[in-house]
Amino acid sequence: MDGIATPASYLDTLKGNFNAVIANFDTSGKRLWATYFGDSVYNYGGGIYATNSGNVYAVGITQASKNIATDSAYKTTLSGNSDAFIVHIYDSTSAIHLYNTHPYCMNDTFSLGYRITALGSQRNGNIFRAELSNSIGDFTTPTPIGIKASRLSGMVFCTLPTGITGTGYKIRVYATLPRLMSDTIAITINPYPQPVITKTGNTLSTGTFDSYQWYLNGVAIAGATGKNFQATANGSYTVKVSSGGCVNTSVAFNATNVGIYQIVTVEDIQVYPNPAKNQVIIEDAPAGTSLKITNVVGQIMGSYILNQKLEMIPLNTYPNGIYQFSFEVKEGGKKTVKIVKE
């Protein structure tokens, strides 16, 4: 009877009137694949044995003098009118292919997609196991990274071992019933970037990465997507960066004394011109700095609290002479400058 074998099987068309038939069915009785075996004379199947890995062994009697034995087999020619045959067939219609891969990061968790090419080829009790090679792509002692009990295509949830990074790793999926091995995919496991915030003046900076997003008190700052950020307010700053597909956020940096009036030390205060006529300009005094002006005999001529980046102190009512400008910042620093009034 023709029409039993599946297309593209070992022999998908009946030869003569009597061929052996080898077929594979799932647990519901559905034919997965089938093939004729023999030639145009009499061929009879006598026994069959299948392994969990998909190997099928069949024995029988044949009268065919060709298209039975393979080259280098134990016996390659027919003896007499008929002879026994032993044939080994492997179910090559089913394979596992991986997909849904992406850049991987140290300690990553992810779903690894796999697809079985022959639906229904896996039996009840089958286990799909995701495995990771060593750092040079060798699977002699693979590391299990995920497991799933199923007969169908799908995804295995995987967790990479702690602390490993490198460019030589591979992943694969192994099925148990029958035993099938997927193709392997080479992967790179990247370390997480480690951004650290530093501050120079009002400028916050971090290292070199692929992308940046700055935050103030946990809220993303619009447009703050560069390596450096000019802070305009006090608060807790963080920066989220990416490198090699891996994302990490810095430790919070608490920025204080931010603004146009910020000064690090009292030594940054500038007083000019000197000699002066009608006024002097005081620049870069920290907000809240106190100023006391005295003459040569210690008499206080004026007292001020400075809160502006540029302060103009009038001298037009002062007699010509030498005056001492004494500055004291809230943090405790002091500075004295002598100014000549002409």
PEPEVEN-V885846 format. One line per field, one symbol per residue. burial: # if it has 24 or more other C-alpha atoms within 12 Angstrom, else .. Layout:
# PEPEVEN-V885846
burial: ???
This chain:
# PEPEVEN-V885846
burial: ...##...#######..#######.......########.#####.......##.#.########.###.............#####.##########..#.####.#..######.#.####..#########..#....####################..##...##############.##########.####...#.###..#.######.......########.#..#########.#####..#.#.###.######..####...#...###############......#..#.####.#.#.#..#...########.....#.#####.
